[in-house]
Amino acid sequence: MEFIGSSYKGNTKDGRMDGKGEYTFPTDTKYVGEMKDGMFHGKGVLYFPNGSKYEATWENGIVKQGSFTFADGLQYQEKNWDYCNGFDRQFYSERCNGLRPAGDSQMTDLHPPRTIPEGCYDCADGFYDPTTRVITSYSGSFLRNADDSEHEWIVRTCRKAWDEVFITDPEKTVASRSAGNNVT
């Protein structure tokens, strides 16, 4: 396991994980629970570095039933999911604690939001550097390299460390409006 960056603490049988144990992936995600014949088997929980968790029942390494809870305590529901839909865009913390006063609205589920390193994006489980295409956890450890699809999504939708300022040319605006164009 050392060769792939994983580790295991717990019971073994015939040199394989068997019984109760803790398996840590190279990404610092941890599985704590029951094992059988070297696989997740029985009840166990995956703890992710960002604070979220997945509690499940496993059979020979395959999930049979489980539930995901985000780091802020929001539990995912496969059916009748009413969080963050087109009618209600509140953050989970706003649903639990109420909206902040006018002028002090939240930009993320954390208030105040995390400070994003220069040139990077906040992509929910860490910071993304578009130059290196690396996603780093909020604590500073490597999470993953972004593929083209994830890169495009992050650049298009995520909060960035800089503000873009758009300046219009007042003379061009006046000339365009007098010509019948609505350019700003």
PyMOL commands that set and color helices and strands:
alter all, ss='L'
color gray80, all
select helices_A, chain A and resi 2-4+92-97+148-157+170-178
alter helices_A, ss='H'
color red, helices_A
select strands_A, chain A and resi 7-13+16-24+30-36+39-47+53-59+62-69+121-122+127-129+134-136+142-145+159-160
alter strands_A, ss='S'
color yellow, strands_A
deselect
rebuild
show_as cartoon
